[in-house]
Amino acid sequence: MRRHEFQPGRLLAGLVLIAAGVLYLLDAIGEADLPWFLVIPMTLGGLSFAALVGMVTYAVRRDRRDRITESSDR
């Protein structure tokens, strides 16, 4: 299997969605009483944070790639 780049934004998005699913599951089986207006903003906030992390990761990798190509052009 080929190695691939670590993508922290996707990891964070997956963890946020798993957490929301677990909270809804706990609510469905009666272990927790969570109002929907707490879970939805938490999910949207987590996905927004994951998008921000993904954009920062992309910018850092692009800058690093550009610096490598500049130094090799000299």
DSSP file (Angstrom, degrees, kcal/mol; ACC not computed):
  #  RESIDUE AA STRUCTURE BP1 BP2  ACC     N-H-->O    O-->H-N    N-H-->O    O-->H-N    TCO  KAPPA ALPHA  PHI   PSI    X-CA   Y-CA   Z-CA
    1    1 A M              0   0    0      0, 0.0     2,-0.1     0, 0.0     0, 0.0   0.000 360.0 360.0 360.0 133.7    0.0    0.0    0.0
    2    2 A R        -     0   0    0      1,-0.1     2,-0.2     0, 0.0     0, 0.0  -0.450 360.0-116.8 -73.7 144.8    1.3    3.4   -0.9
    3    3 A R        -     0   0    0     -2,-0.1     2,-0.3     1,-0.0    -1,-0.1  -0.524  32.8-163.1 -77.1 148.9    1.9    5.9    1.8
    4    4 A H        -     0   0    0     -2,-0.2     2,-0.1     1,-0.0     3,-0.0  -0.862  27.5 -84.1-129.3 166.0   -0.1    9.1    1.7
    5    5 A E        -     0   0    0     -2,-0.3     2,-0.4     1,-0.1    -1,-0.0  -0.397  44.2-112.2 -69.9 143.1    0.1   12.5    3.3
    6    6 A F        -     0   0    0     -2,-0.1    -1,-0.1     1,-0.0     0, 0.0  -0.633  30.4-164.3 -73.1 129.0   -1.3   12.9    6.8
    7    7 A Q     >  -     0   0    0     -2,-0.4     4,-1.7     1,-0.1     3,-0.4  -0.856  10.4-176.5-120.6  95.1   -4.4   15.2    6.5
    8    8 A P  H  > S+     0   0    0      0, 0.0     4,-2.5     0, 0.0     5,-0.2   0.787  80.3  61.0 -65.5 -27.6   -5.3   16.5   10.0
    9    9 A G  H  > S+     0   0    0      2,-0.2     4,-2.3     1,-0.2     5,-0.2   0.916 106.5  45.5 -64.5 -42.6   -8.4   18.3    8.8
   10   10 A R  H  > S+     0   0    0     -3,-0.4     4,-2.3     2,-0.2    -1,-0.2   0.879 112.1  52.0 -68.2 -37.4  -10.0   15.1    7.6
   11   11 A L  H  X S+     0   0    0     -4,-1.7     4,-2.3     2,-0.2    -2,-0.2   0.936 111.2  47.1 -62.5 -45.9   -9.0   13.3   10.8
   12   12 A L  H  X S+     0   0    0     -4,-2.5     4,-2.3     1,-0.2    -2,-0.2   0.898 110.7  51.9 -64.0 -41.6  -10.6   16.1   12.9
   13   13 A A  H  X S+     0   0    0     -4,-2.3     4,-2.3     1,-0.2    -1,-0.2   0.914 110.5  48.9 -61.7 -42.4  -13.8   16.1   10.7
   14   14 A G  H  X S+     0   0    0     -4,-2.3     4,-2.3     1,-0.2    -2,-0.2   0.911 110.9  49.3 -63.8 -42.5  -14.1   12.3   11.2
   15   15 A L  H  X S+     0   0    0     -4,-2.3     4,-2.3     2,-0.2    -1,-0.2   0.884 110.6  50.9 -64.8 -38.2  -13.6   12.6   14.9
   16   16 A V  H  X S+     0   0    0     -4,-2.3     4,-2.3     2,-0.2    -2,-0.2   0.924 111.9  46.5 -65.2 -43.9  -16.3   15.3   15.2
   17   17 A L  H  X S+     0   0    0     -4,-2.3     4,-2.3     2,-0.2    -2,-0.2   0.873 111.7  51.1 -68.4 -35.8  -18.8   13.3   13.2
   18   18 A I  H  X S+     0   0    0     -4,-2.3     4,-2.5     2,-0.2    -1,-0.2   0.922 110.2  50.1 -64.3 -42.7  -18.1   10.2   15.3
   19   19 A A  H  X S+     0   0    0     -4,-2.3     4,-2.4     2,-0.2    -2,-0.2   0.913 111.2  48.3 -61.9 -42.8  -18.6   12.2   18.5
   20   20 A A  H  X S+     0   0    0     -4,-2.3     4,-2.3     1,-0.2    -1,-0.2   0.901 111.8  50.2 -64.6 -40.0  -21.9   13.6   17.2
   21   21 A G  H  X S+     0   0    0     -4,-2.3     4,-2.4     2,-0.2    -2,-0.2   0.900 110.5  49.1 -64.4 -40.5  -23.0   10.1   16.2
   22   22 A V  H  X S+     0   0    0     -4,-2.5     4,-2.8     2,-0.2    -2,-0.2   0.905 110.5  51.1 -65.3 -41.3  -22.1    8.7   19.6
   23   23 A L  H  X S+     0   0    0     -4,-2.4     4,-2.0     2,-0.2    -2,-0.2   0.919 112.0  46.4 -62.6 -42.9  -24.0   11.5   21.3
   24   24 A Y  H  X S+     0   0    0     -4,-2.3     4,-2.3     2,-0.2    -2,-0.2   0.883 112.1  51.5 -66.2 -37.4  -27.1   10.8   19.2
   25   25 A L  H  X S+     0   0    0     -4,-2.4     4,-2.0     2,-0.2     6,-0.2   0.926 109.7  49.1 -64.0 -44.8  -26.8    7.1   19.9
   26   26 A L  H  <>S+     0   0    0     -4,-2.8     5,-1.9     1,-0.2     6,-1.3   0.877 112.4  49.1 -61.7 -37.0  -26.6    7.8   23.6
   27   27 A D  H ><5S+     0   0    0     -4,-2.0     3,-0.6     4,-0.2    -1,-0.2   0.883 109.3  52.6 -68.4 -38.1  -29.7   10.0   23.3
   28   28 A A  H 3<5S+     0   0    0     -4,-2.3    -2,-0.2     1,-0.2    -1,-0.2   0.853 111.0  45.1 -68.6 -35.0  -31.5    7.3   21.4
   29   29 A I  T 3<5S-     0   0    0     -4,-2.0    -1,-0.2    -5,-0.1    -2,-0.2   0.479 117.4-111.4 -89.6  -0.6  -30.9    4.6   23.9
   30   30 A G  T < 5S+     0   0    0     -3,-0.6    -3,-0.2    -4,-0.5    -4,-0.1   0.556  85.0 117.5  89.2   9.0  -31.8    6.9   26.8
   31   31 A E  S   <S+     0   0    0     -5,-1.9     2,-0.3    -6,-0.2    -4,-0.2   0.741  81.3  24.1 -79.2 -23.6  -28.4    7.2   28.4
   32   32 A A        -     0   0    0     -6,-1.3     2,-0.6    -9,-0.1    -2,-0.3  -0.977  65.0-143.9-140.1 151.4  -28.2   11.0   27.8
   33   33 A D        +     0   0    0     -2,-0.3    -6,-0.1    -3,-0.1    -5,-0.0  -0.816  32.9 168.6-117.9  89.8  -30.8   13.7   27.3
   34   34 A L        -     0   0    0     -2,-0.6     2,-0.2   -11,-0.2    -2,-0.1  -0.892  30.3-134.0-107.9 124.1  -29.2   16.0   24.8
   35   35 A P    >>  -     0   0    0      0, 0.0     3,-1.8     0, 0.0     4,-1.1  -0.502  20.6-124.7 -71.3 145.6  -31.2   18.8   23.1
   36   36 A W  H 3> S+     0   0    0      1,-0.3     4,-2.3     2,-0.2     3,-0.1   0.810 105.8  68.5 -61.6 -29.8  -30.7   19.0   19.4
   37   37 A F  H 34 S+     0   0    0      1,-0.2    -1,-0.3     2,-0.2    -3,-0.0   0.508 101.6  47.4 -74.4  -0.6  -29.7   22.7   19.6
   38   38 A L  H <> S+     0   0    0     -3,-1.8     4,-1.3     2,-0.1    -1,-0.2   0.743 112.6  45.7 -99.3 -34.8  -26.5   21.7   21.4
   39   39 A V  H  X S+     0   0    0     -4,-1.1     4,-2.4     2,-0.2     5,-0.2   0.896 108.8  54.6 -76.9 -40.5  -25.4   18.9   19.2
   40   40 A I  H  X S+     0   0    0     -4,-2.3     4,-2.7     1,-0.2     5,-0.2   0.944 111.0  43.5 -62.7 -49.8  -25.9   20.7   15.8
   41   41 A P  H  > S+     0   0    0      0, 0.0     4,-2.9     0, 0.0     5,-0.2   0.886 112.9  53.8 -63.7 -35.4  -23.8   23.8   16.7
   42   42 A M  H  X S+     0   0    0     -4,-1.3     4,-2.3     2,-0.2    -2,-0.2   0.923 111.7  45.4 -61.9 -42.4  -21.1   21.5   18.2
   43   43 A T  H  X S+     0   0    0     -4,-2.4     4,-2.6     2,-0.2     5,-0.2   0.935 114.8  46.4 -66.2 -46.7  -21.0   19.6   14.9
   44   44 A L  H  X S+     0   0    0     -4,-2.7     4,-2.1     1,-0.2    -2,-0.2   0.894 113.6  49.4 -64.6 -39.0  -21.0   22.7   12.7
   45   45 A G  H  X S+     0   0    0     -4,-2.9     4,-2.4    -5,-0.2    -1,-0.2   0.908 111.8  48.7 -64.8 -41.8  -18.3   24.3   14.9
   46   46 A G  H  X S+     0   0    0     -4,-2.3     4,-2.2    -5,-0.2    -2,-0.2   0.896 112.2  48.0 -65.3 -40.6  -16.1   21.2   14.8
   47   47 A L  H  X S+     0   0    0     -4,-2.6     4,-2.1     2,-0.2    -1,-0.2   0.865 110.9  51.5 -69.0 -34.6  -16.5   20.9   11.0
   48   48 A S  H  X S+     0   0    0     -4,-2.1     4,-2.2    -5,-0.2    -2,-0.2   0.913 110.5  48.6 -65.4 -41.9  -15.6   24.6   10.6
   49   49 A F  H  X S+     0   0    0     -4,-2.4     4,-2.5     1,-0.2    -2,-0.2   0.891 109.7  52.6 -64.3 -38.7  -12.5   24.1   12.8
   50   50 A A  H  X S+     0   0    0     -4,-2.2     4,-2.3     2,-0.2    -1,-0.2   0.892 108.6  50.5 -63.9 -38.9  -11.6   21.0   10.6
   51   51 A A  H  X S+     0   0    0     -4,-2.1     4,-2.3     2,-0.2    -2,-0.2   0.908 110.2  49.7 -64.3 -41.3  -11.9   23.2    7.5
   52   52 A L  H  X S+     0   0    0     -4,-2.2     4,-2.4     2,-0.2    -2,-0.2   0.918 110.8  49.2 -62.3 -44.0   -9.7   25.8    9.0
   53   53 A V  H  X S+     0   0    0     -4,-2.5     4,-2.5     1,-0.2    -2,-0.2   0.900 110.7  51.4 -62.4 -40.6   -7.1   23.2   10.0
   54   54 A G  H  X S+     0   0    0     -4,-2.3     4,-2.3     2,-0.2    -2,-0.2   0.899 110.3  48.0 -63.4 -40.9   -7.2   21.8    6.4
   55   55 A M  H  X S+     0   0    0     -4,-2.3     4,-2.4     2,-0.2    -2,-0.2   0.898 112.4  48.5 -67.4 -40.0   -6.7   25.2    4.9
   56   56 A V  H  X S+     0   0    0     -4,-2.4     4,-2.5     2,-0.2     5,-0.2   0.919 111.4  50.5 -65.4 -42.6   -3.7   25.9    7.2
   57   57 A T  H  X S+     0   0    0     -4,-2.5     4,-2.4     1,-0.2    -2,-0.2   0.918 111.2  48.6 -60.7 -43.7   -2.2   22.5    6.4
   58   58 A Y  H  X S+     0   0    0     -4,-2.3     4,-2.5     1,-0.2    -1,-0.2   0.916 111.6  49.5 -62.5 -43.3   -2.6   23.2    2.7
   59   59 A A  H  X S+     0   0    0     -4,-2.4     4,-2.4     2,-0.2    -2,-0.2   0.903 111.5  48.5 -64.6 -41.1   -1.0   26.7    3.0
   60   60 A V  H  X S+     0   0    0     -4,-2.5     4,-2.4     2,-0.2    -1,-0.2   0.927 113.7  46.4 -65.1 -44.1    2.0   25.3    5.0
   61   61 A R  H  X S+     0   0    0     -4,-2.4     4,-2.4    -5,-0.2    -2,-0.2   0.884 112.6  50.1 -66.8 -37.8    2.6   22.5    2.5
   62   62 A R  H  X S+     0   0    0     -4,-2.5     4,-2.5     2,-0.2    -2,-0.2   0.921 111.9  47.9 -65.6 -43.1    2.3   24.9   -0.5
   63   63 A D  H  X S+     0   0    0     -4,-2.4     4,-2.2     2,-0.2    -2,-0.2   0.912 112.7  48.5 -63.3 -42.6    4.7   27.3    1.1
   64   64 A R  H  X S+     0   0    0     -4,-2.4     4,-1.8     1,-0.2    -1,-0.2   0.903 112.2  49.1 -64.3 -41.1    7.2   24.5    1.9
   65   65 A R  H  X S+     0   0    0     -4,-2.4     4,-2.1     1,-0.2    -2,-0.2   0.898 110.7  50.5 -65.3 -40.3    6.9   23.2   -1.7
   66   66 A D  H  X S+     0   0    0     -4,-2.5     4,-2.2     1,-0.2    -2,-0.2   0.881 108.8  51.6 -66.0 -38.1    7.4   26.7   -3.2
   67   67 A R  H  X S+     0   0    0     -4,-2.2     4,-2.1     2,-0.2    -1,-0.2   0.881 109.1  50.8 -65.8 -37.1   10.6   27.2   -1.0
   68   68 A I  H  X S+     0   0    0     -4,-1.8     4,-1.6     2,-0.2    -2,-0.2   0.915 111.5  46.9 -67.0 -42.3   12.0   23.8   -2.2
   69   69 A T  H  X S+     0   0    0     -4,-2.1     4,-1.2     1,-0.2    -2,-0.2   0.864 111.5  52.2 -69.4 -34.0   11.4   24.7   -5.9
   70   70 A E  H  X S+     0   0    0     -4,-2.2     4,-0.7     1,-0.2     3,-0.2   0.910 110.4  47.2 -65.8 -40.8   13.0   28.2   -5.4
   71   71 A S  H  < S+     0   0    0     -4,-2.1     3,-0.3     1,-0.2    -1,-0.2   0.816 111.5  51.0 -72.4 -28.5   16.1   26.8   -3.8
   72   72 A S  H  < S+     0   0    0     -4,-1.6    -1,-0.2     1,-0.2    -2,-0.2   0.725 103.3  60.2 -80.1 -20.0   16.5   24.1   -6.5
   73   73 A D  H  <        0   0    0     -4,-1.2    -1,-0.2     1,-0.2    -2,-0.2   0.692 360.0 360.0 -76.8 -19.3   16.1   26.8   -9.3
   74   74 A R     <        0   0    0     -4,-0.7    -1,-0.2    -3,-0.3    -2,-0.1   0.488 360.0 360.0 -74.6 360.0   19.2   28.7   -8.1
